[in-house]
Amino acid sequence: MSEYQTPKDRAYVRTLIDAAKKEAEAFLQLKYTAERSDGTIPVKYRELMSVAVALTTQCAYCIESHIQNAVEAGATREEIAETVFIAAALRAGGAVGNGLLAMRLFEEATSGK
């Protein structure tokens, strides 16, 4: 295999949806929840949140899609940059939070020794 994720993979969208129609429908409803324009949270902020989540889940297709949506909703380069660093800080914070769990588990694993 010469490459992994590539824009050419988009040719398989219909194949994937047709192979699991009910699951695809449920996913698309979730996607609508993030991208709807009639919510209390304005579209630009919904998209900036979506960019942050896409960065932390490392979904290249999601990053591309939500950057495009954010730009169309009026997001600036500076807002995207701040979003990147907010997502990075929270991701790092998650590692520290799980580090607390790791310390407790270490204590529990070594307490009998």
C-alpha positions as CSV (number, residue, x, y, z in Angstrom):
1,M,0.0,0.0,0.0
2,S,1.5,3.3,-1.1
3,E,-0.6,5.7,0.9
4,Y,-3.2,5.9,3.7
5,Q,-5.8,8.6,4.0
6,T,-6.1,10.4,0.7
7,P,-8.8,12.6,-0.8
8,K,-9.3,9.9,-3.4
9,D,-10.9,7.9,-0.6
10,R,-14.0,10.2,-0.9
11,A,-15.0,8.1,-3.9
12,Y,-16.1,5.4,-1.3
13,V,-18.6,7.6,0.6
14,R,-21.6,6.1,-1.2
15,T,-20.2,2.6,-0.9
16,L,-19.8,3.0,2.9
17,I,-23.3,4.6,3.3
18,D,-24.9,1.9,1.2
19,A,-23.2,-0.9,3.1
20,A,-24.6,0.3,6.5
21,K,-27.6,2.5,5.8
22,K,-29.1,2.7,9.3
23,E,-25.8,3.4,10.9
24,A,-25.0,6.0,8.3
25,E,-28.3,7.7,8.8
26,A,-27.7,7.9,12.6
27,F,-24.2,9.3,12.0
28,L,-25.5,11.9,9.6
29,Q,-28.0,13.0,12.2
30,L,-25.1,13.5,14.6
31,K,-23.2,15.4,12.0
32,Y,-26.3,17.6,11.5
33,T,-26.3,18.3,15.3
34,A,-22.8,19.8,15.0
35,E,-23.4,21.7,11.8
36,R,-27.0,22.9,12.1
37,S,-27.6,26.7,11.7
38,D,-30.7,27.0,13.8
39,G,-29.1,26.4,17.2
40,T,-28.5,28.8,20.1
41,I,-24.8,28.7,19.4
42,P,-23.9,30.6,16.3
43,V,-22.5,28.6,13.3
44,K,-19.0,30.1,13.5
45,Y,-18.6,29.0,17.1
46,R,-20.1,25.6,16.4
47,E,-17.5,25.2,13.6
48,L,-14.7,26.4,15.8
49,M,-15.7,23.8,18.4
50,S,-15.8,21.2,15.6
51,V,-12.3,22.2,14.5
52,A,-11.1,21.8,18.0
53,V,-12.6,18.3,18.3
54,A,-11.4,17.3,14.9
55,L,-7.9,18.3,15.9
56,T,-8.0,16.2,19.0
57,T,-9.5,13.2,17.3
58,Q,-7.0,13.7,14.4
59,C,-9.5,13.2,11.7
60,A,-8.0,14.9,8.6
61,Y,-11.3,14.9,6.7
62,C,-13.1,16.5,9.7
63,I,-10.4,19.1,10.0
64,E,-10.6,20.0,6.3
65,S,-14.4,20.1,6.4
66,H,-14.8,22.1,9.5
67,I,-12.0,24.6,8.6
68,Q,-13.9,25.2,5.3
69,N,-17.2,25.6,7.2
70,A,-15.6,27.9,9.8
71,V,-14.1,30.1,7.1
72,E,-17.5,30.3,5.3
73,A,-19.1,31.2,8.7
74,G,-16.6,34.1,9.1
75,A,-13.8,32.6,11.2
76,T,-10.5,34.4,10.9
77,R,-6.9,33.0,10.8
78,E,-6.4,34.2,14.3
79,E,-9.5,32.4,15.6
80,I,-8.4,29.2,13.9
81,A,-4.9,29.6,15.5
82,E,-6.4,30.2,18.9
83,T,-8.6,27.2,18.4
84,V,-5.6,25.0,17.6
85,F,-3.8,26.0,20.8
86,I,-7.0,25.7,23.0
87,A,-7.4,22.2,21.6
88,A,-3.8,21.4,22.3
89,A,-4.0,22.7,25.8
90,L,-7.1,20.6,26.6
91,R,-5.6,17.5,25.0
92,A,-2.5,18.0,27.2
93,G,-4.7,18.6,30.2
94,G,-6.5,15.3,29.5
95,A,-3.1,13.6,29.6
96,V,-2.4,15.2,33.0
97,G,-5.8,14.2,34.3
98,N,-5.3,10.6,33.2
99,G,-1.8,10.9,34.7
100,L,-3.5,11.3,38.1
101,L,-5.3,8.1,37.4
102,A,-2.0,6.5,36.5
103,M,-0.4,7.6,39.8
104,R,-3.3,6.1,41.8
105,L,-3.2,2.9,39.8
106,F,0.6,2.7,40.4
107,E,0.0,3.2,44.1
108,E,-2.6,0.5,44.1
109,A,-0.4,-1.9,42.1
110,T,2.6,-1.4,44.4
111,S,0.9,-1.0,47.8
112,G,1.1,-4.7,48.6
113,K,4.9,-4.9,47.9
